[in-house]
Amino acid sequence: MRPLELLIAGRSTSELEQLKTGLSGVPNARLNMLAIGEDWLAQLQACAPAPDIIVFCLGASPDRDLVQLATWVSPQRPTLLLIGSLDEVKDPTHLLRLAMQAGARDFLGRPVSMESLSDQISQVRREQSGDGKERRGVTAFISPKGGAGAASMAAGVAHALVARYGSPTLLLDLNYQFGSQYLNLDLHPEKGLREAIEAVDGLDSLALAGYVTRHRSGLHVLGTLPSQVLLPADVADPRLGRLFDLITQTYHQVVIALPCLIDPLFNLVAERANQLLLVLQQDFQNIRNGQKLLHILKDELQVPADRVNLVVNRFERHNPISIEHIQQGLQMSPVAVIPSDFRLVSGAANLGLPILEHSPDSPVSQALVELAGWISGDEVAIAPQGFWSGLSTLFRGS
């Protein structure tokens, strides 16, 4: 494997020296320092050999630095890791928004945790070398019976993909009439699904960011604005397919909360999703409706069997309808079993909190983390530091 070209750039020589010393243990890496001057963007672009990663230390006017970095648009642009001070600016939220627009992979606050920075560099190396275990994909959660918790599970898993696996993830709420993901996560969107569909022909991955809403964890959410009522004709627009393509190109993971309504929107998701997860509870109506939905997916829509899997939600050990009954009825075994704790889950939703943030050590949270790991292909969950950790701290006010 060729050495990783790592460039540390900024205005403070002492800070650059400190970072170089702290990163000296990164294996198989060539570290270079660049003390930038007035025409610093041209300096970065002219570096030879071209760096794989740039660790960029923001200066006294970080917003100006980020606006300048955002103008560097190239498929060959190195991965960008930022170091800055959120507590020294008037509007940290605006600064983080600029960082995202500049294409930053992560934002680490001063003083820098060298462990977090090294972890980010190692993750980028794995991705660039093709050694990363993460599977990019689209996962749709659907329940054949209302009230089984498919939407809540989609939100919980999407949040876990970001919070525990560091995966850039979009939660796509396709319950376009009665979706509640914005409400459950205490988000207040300015633009949503309808606006994105109408603008899609002029969008790229960067412009798409103006239509999604960002949760403090780093999770991105897109759905119908709470003030709107969409009709089936609104989502039958052929531009939705183009939006779907753009979304899947932009995010590592797309998690979809899909209503159980067999229509063109359902068909679109069934055709393109890597995984369709059927969410069932322990009762005969769930089993019967699950059998019917499986027939539609496999026999009518010709979805390959390996793309359809089962998740049992709100599992109760003493329920007379056992896991074995569900397995026999659907002729498939669940890939995950989520324990029952309705009070905990509904309480988190009422507070506008992801369940993993509200009760990280609960059995429900741990089961959602494991399911997120199965989806991503990564067995080792981590708690990422840096950019999204900074967002969490910011919004908590601590």
SVG drawing of the C-alpha trace seen along z (x, -y; Angstrom):
<svg xmlns="http://www.w3.org/2000/svg" viewBox="-55 -38 62 61">
<polyline fill="none" stroke="black" stroke-width="0.4" points="0.0,0.0 1.4,-3.4 2.0,-5.9 -0.8,-8.2 -0.1,-11.8 -1.1,-13.9 -0.8,-17.7 -1.2,-19.9 -1.9,-23.5 -2.5,-26.7 -1.1,-30.0 0.3,-29.1 3.7,-27.4 3.5,-26.2 0.1,-24.6 1.3,-22.9 4.4,-21.5 2.2,-20.2 -0.1,-18.5 2.8,-17.0 4.3,-15.6 0.9,-14.2 0.3,-12.5 3.9,-11.1 2.6,-7.7 0.1,-7.3 1.4,-4.3 2.5,-4.4 1.9,-8.1 4.0,-11.0 3.4,-14.1 4.0,-17.6 3.4,-21.0 2.4,-24.1 2.4,-27.6 -0.1,-29.4 0.2,-32.9 -2.1,-35.4 -2.8,-33.3 -3.2,-30.2 -5.9,-28.4 -3.6,-28.4 -0.8,-27.1 -3.0,-24.2 -4.0,-23.4 -0.4,-23.4 0.9,-21.0 3.0,-18.2 2.6,-15.4 -1.1,-15.9 -2.3,-15.2 -4.9,-12.5 -6.0,-14.4 -5.6,-18.0 -5.9,-18.9 -6.6,-22.6 -6.4,-24.9 -8.9,-27.8 -7.5,-31.2 -8.8,-34.3 -11.6,-34.7 -12.8,-31.2 -15.9,-32.1 -13.8,-33.7 -11.5,-30.6 -14.6,-28.4 -16.1,-30.5 -12.8,-30.3 -12.5,-26.6 -16.0,-26.1 -14.8,-27.5 -12.4,-24.6 -14.7,-22.3 -12.9,-19.4 -13.4,-15.6 -9.7,-15.3 -9.9,-17.5 -8.4,-15.9 -10.5,-14.9 -10.7,-18.0 -10.5,-17.8 -11.0,-21.1 -9.7,-22.4 -11.3,-25.4 -12.8,-27.1 -16.6,-27.2 -16.6,-29.0 -14.8,-32.0 -17.4,-32.9 -20.7,-34.7 -22.7,-32.2 -21.3,-28.6 -24.3,-27.2 -23.5,-29.4 -19.8,-28.4 -20.7,-24.7 -23.1,-25.2 -20.2,-26.9 -18.0,-23.9 -20.5,-21.5 -20.7,-23.7 -17.0,-23.6 -17.1,-19.8 -15.5,-19.2 -15.3,-15.6 -15.1,-16.6 -14.7,-19.6 -12.6,-19.1 -12.6,-21.7 -9.6,-23.2 -7.8,-21.8 -7.7,-18.9 -8.1,-15.3 -5.2,-13.5 -7.0,-10.2 -10.1,-11.6 -8.0,-13.1 -6.1,-9.8 -9.3,-7.8 -10.7,-10.1 -7.5,-9.7 -7.6,-5.9 -11.2,-5.8 -10.5,-7.9 -7.5,-5.6 -9.8,-2.5 -12.4,-4.1 -9.9,-5.3 -8.1,-2.0 -11.3,0.0 -10.6,1.7 -13.6,0.3 -16.3,2.7 -19.1,0.3 -21.7,1.1 -23.3,-1.8 -27.0,-1.3 -30.6,-2.1 -32.7,-0.5 -36.5,-0.9 -38.5,-0.1 -42.1,0.9 -44.8,2.5 -47.8,4.4 -49.9,3.2 -50.1,-0.3 -48.7,-1.0 -45.9,1.6 -43.2,-1.0 -41.5,-1.0 -41.1,-4.8 -39.7,-4.9 -37.3,-2.1 -36.2,-3.8 -35.4,-7.0 -33.6,-5.1 -31.4,-3.1 -30.6,-6.2 -29.5,-8.0 -27.4,-5.0 -25.7,-4.9 -24.4,-8.4 -23.9,-8.4 -22.3,-5.0 -20.8,-4.2 -20.0,-7.7 -21.8,-7.0 -23.2,-10.0 -26.9,-9.2 -30.1,-10.6 -33.4,-9.7 -36.0,-10.0 -39.6,-10.2 -41.9,-9.1 -45.0,-9.1 -45.8,-12.2 -49.2,-13.0 -48.7,-12.0 -45.0,-11.7 -43.7,-12.6 -39.9,-12.4 -39.3,-16.1 -41.6,-16.3 -40.0,-13.3 -36.6,-14.8 -37.6,-18.3 -36.6,-19.7 -38.0,-22.8 -37.4,-22.5 -37.5,-25.4 -37.6,-23.3 -38.6,-19.7 -39.4,-17.0 -41.7,-18.9 -39.2,-21.7 -36.4,-19.3 -38.5,-17.5 -39.3,-20.8 -35.7,-21.9 -34.0,-18.6 -32.9,-19.4 -30.7,-22.2 -29.3,-20.3 -26.0,-18.6 -24.8,-17.0 -23.7,-20.3 -27.0,-22.1 -29.0,-19.3 -27.8,-20.3 -30.1,-23.3 -33.2,-21.1 -32.4,-18.7 -32.6,-19.5 -29.7,-18.6 -30.1,-17.1 -27.4,-18.0 -26.1,-14.5 -25.2,-14.9 -28.2,-13.0 -29.8,-14.6 -33.6,-14.4 -35.9,-15.0 -39.7,-14.8 -42.8,-16.7 -43.0,-20.0 -45.4,-19.8 -47.4,-22.7 -48.0,-20.9 -50.3,-18.3 -49.1,-16.3 -51.3,-14.3 -50.3,-11.1 -49.9,-13.1 -47.2,-15.2 -45.0,-12.2 -45.7,-10.5 -43.6,-13.2 -40.9,-11.5 -38.4,-14.0 -38.7,-12.0 -36.6,-9.3 -33.9,-11.7 -34.0,-13.1 -33.7,-9.5 -30.6,-9.0 -29.0,-12.2 -29.7,-11.2 -28.1,-7.8 -25.0,-9.3 -24.6,-11.8 -25.1,-9.7 -23.4,-6.5 -26.6,-5.3 -30.2,-6.2 -32.8,-5.0 -36.4,-5.3 -39.6,-5.3 -42.1,-3.9 -45.9,-3.7 -47.5,-0.5 -49.3,-1.7 -48.8,0.2 -48.4,-2.7 -45.7,-4.0 -43.7,-5.4 -43.7,-2.0 -42.6,-0.4 -39.8,-3.0 -38.4,-2.2 -38.8,1.6 -36.9,1.5 -33.9,-0.5 -33.6,0.4 -30.8,2.8 -32.8,3.9 -36.6,3.9 -37.1,4.6 -40.5,5.8 -41.3,4.7 -43.8,7.0 -45.2,7.3 -46.3,10.5 -49.9,10.9 -51.7,12.9 -52.8,9.9 -49.2,8.8 -48.3,12.3 -51.2,12.5 -50.5,9.1 -46.8,9.9 -47.5,13.0 -49.5,10.8 -46.8,8.2 -44.2,10.8 -46.3,12.2 -46.5,8.8 -42.8,8.1 -41.5,11.5 -44.2,12.7 -45.7,9.5 -42.8,7.0 -40.1,9.7 -37.9,8.4 -35.1,10.9 -35.5,12.8 -32.2,11.7 -33.3,8.1 -36.3,8.7 -35.7,9.3 -37.7,9.5 -37.5,7.4 -39.6,8.2 -40.4,5.1 -41.7,4.7 -40.8,8.3 -42.3,9.6 -41.0,13.0 -44.3,14.0 -46.4,13.2 -48.2,16.4 -47.3,15.5 -43.6,16.5 -40.7,15.8 -41.1,19.4 -44.8,18.7 -43.6,15.7 -40.8,17.7 -43.2,20.4 -45.8,18.0 -43.4,16.1 -40.8,18.8 -38.0,16.5 -36.0,15.7 -35.6,12.1 -32.4,10.3 -33.1,8.3 -35.5,8.5 -36.2,5.2 -37.4,5.6 -40.6,3.9 -40.4,0.6 -43.2,-1.5 -43.0,-4.0 -39.3,-4.7 -39.7,-5.0 -42.8,-7.2 -41.2,-9.3 -38.2,-10.0 -40.4,-10.9 -42.4,-13.3 -39.2,-15.0 -38.0,-15.2 -35.0,-13.0 -33.6,-10.0 -33.9,-6.9 -30.2,-6.3 -29.6,-9.9 -32.4,-9.6 -31.5,-6.2 -28.2,-5.0 -27.8,-2.0 -31.3,-0.7 -31.9,2.7 -33.9,1.0 -31.0,-1.3 -28.5,1.5 -30.7,3.6 -31.0,0.6 -27.2,0.1 -26.7,3.8 -29.3,3.5 -27.5,0.4 -24.2,2.4 -25.8,5.2 -27.0,2.7 -23.6,1.0 -21.6,4.2 -19.6,2.8 -19.5,4.9 -17.6,2.4 -19.7,-0.6 -17.9,-3.8 -18.9,-7.1 -17.5,-9.6 -15.9,-12.8 -15.4,-16.1 -17.8,-17.7 -21.0,-16.1 -19.9,-16.0 -19.4,-19.7 -22.9,-20.1 -24.3,-18.1 -22.4,-20.2 -23.6,-23.4 -27.2,-22.5 -27.2,-21.3 -25.7,-24.6 -22.9,-23.0"/>
</svg>
